[in-house]
Amino acid sequence: MTLSAGDRFDRYVIEELLGEGGMAKVYQAHDPRLHRRVALKVLKVEKPPEAPDPDVPSDASIRVLREARASASLNHPNAVSVFDVGEADGQLFIAMELVVGKSLRAFVGDAAVPWETKLRWMVDAARALGAAHDRGLVHRDVKPENIMVRNDGVVKVLDFGIAKRVFVDVGGAGTLDEWRTQSIHGRIIGTPWYASPEQLRGDVVDGRADQFSWGVTTYELLTGMLPWPKGVDGFQLVLAILNKTPEAPSKVSSALPSIVDATIMKTMAKAQAQRFDAMDSIVAALEG
């Protein structure tokens, strides 16, 4: 279902479509009750074949609602606030803080922005992730598209608490241009280039999975390239993430100091136990 300007969805009045991916459409909308604009994410969570009744919530629906409500309790200046969550016209929705700015994707490879500024953005993102982990929330999909820089320079991390499970079709031929996520029978599929080894193995994850994804995102933002061999996908990508130790970022961008090298490389350690104990330790390492 596509909504147009002027349409009502629950209590919200649609103003424009901001973006669309495999798992959701995001609209700018007006909340007439509270007189504010919001980013309204309408999710595409398909019901599994065994639960075709549209009035019966699927396990995926219940999980998304539960975790979105949990994320609404997160109050941090670098995390996008969740205002409302529910279901209308048979579709799940999340009403969030409207962030006017650009995602980090726009700054990958942008030499006009100093590396110090980019690193400060990522430290702020680490603060938000640390606050989420303290509340038992694991993001599971940290990547440039999910971190925005507001027009006033404030960093905001998007999509906290939305349960994502990475699924990699090792027989497929995905490319780095395929950034969209999809939902298949309630299983939400994420972008694998930022996934931790434990996510790819299907192991239980904790905040250290976000730490790995933070490291990959920071590496790409500072160097303009991913830490994995160029052009790999599918099974080769999985093998690289599981087994290949990337070059230090300073080998690509010589201006980066050794502490940045050491911090990023530690976050991307293959074993969870070899990473930092918490995001706060990353902040402390890079604070200076």
Order of alpha helices (4+ residues) and beta strands (2+ residues): beta-beta-beta-beta-alpha-beta-beta-beta-alpha-beta-beta-beta-beta-alpha-alpha-alpha-alpha-alpha
